[in-house]
């Protein structure tokens, strides 16, 4: 996941766009990468949104995504791993 996210970010920032309203690069999700873990029925989902400005936003959940605060982790990828391990 880390390698693919870095490849996407290296492609450069997203262009501002306008669809009913203006979207700056930081408002856009350029790519969504997710992993599933856990048991048979209740699989844990966590991942990284690669924003149009090149930032990474970790999240938990599939349909109902919850953004996670990466500030107490070395990288947002560490938080995704921790989320999958602790919830799994």
N, C-alpha and C positions, 0 to 999 in steps of 0.2 A: 504494500500500500504506500509506504513512504517513497519508494523509487518512482512509482507511477505518479504520485502527487507532485513530486519534484519535477518530473518530465513535463507535466501539464503547466506548472508554474513557469518553467523555462520557455514555453511557447510565447510568453509575453502577456501583458495585461489585456483585458477585454476592452472593447470600444464602448463608450457611452452609447446608450440606445434610448429610443423613445417609443413606447407602446402604451397609449393612453396617459402615460406620465413619463418623466425622465428617470432613467436608471443609470447611476454612476457605476463604474467598475466595482467598487466596494459593495454595492447593493446586489450584484449579480453572483450567481453560483455558476462557475465555469465548468465544474465537474463535481460529482458526488461519488465518493468511494466508500463502500461499506463492507463489513465483515459480519458473519453470523457465527455464533458459538452457542454453547450450552447444550441442554438436554434434548429429548425427543420432541416434546410438544411446545414448550415455551423457549424458543431459541432467542438468545440475546442478540440484538443488532446494535452495532456501533460503527461509526465511521468518521470521515473527514469531508467537509465541503471545501473545495478549492475556490476561493472567491476571485472575482475578476481582477482585484487589485493584487493578487498573489498571496493573500493571507490564507491561513488554514483555520477552519472552525470545526472542532470536534463535536460530535453529537451522539446521542443514544436514542434508540427507537427507530421503528420502521415508518409506519403511517403517521404516528404521532411523535415527531422528532422533538427532542429536548437538547438545546445547545448546552454544552458543558464548558465550564470555566477552566481553561488550561493554565492559569497563572501559577498554580502550585506544582507544576510539572515541568521537567526539562524541555519536553517537546509535546505537542498535541497528540503525537502518535503514541507516546507513553500513556497518556490518559485513555486513549482508545483501548490499548492492551489491558490496562488496569480495569477498565469497565467490563470488558469481555471476561476477564479472569474472575472478578469479584461477583459479577451477576450470574456467571455460568454455573 
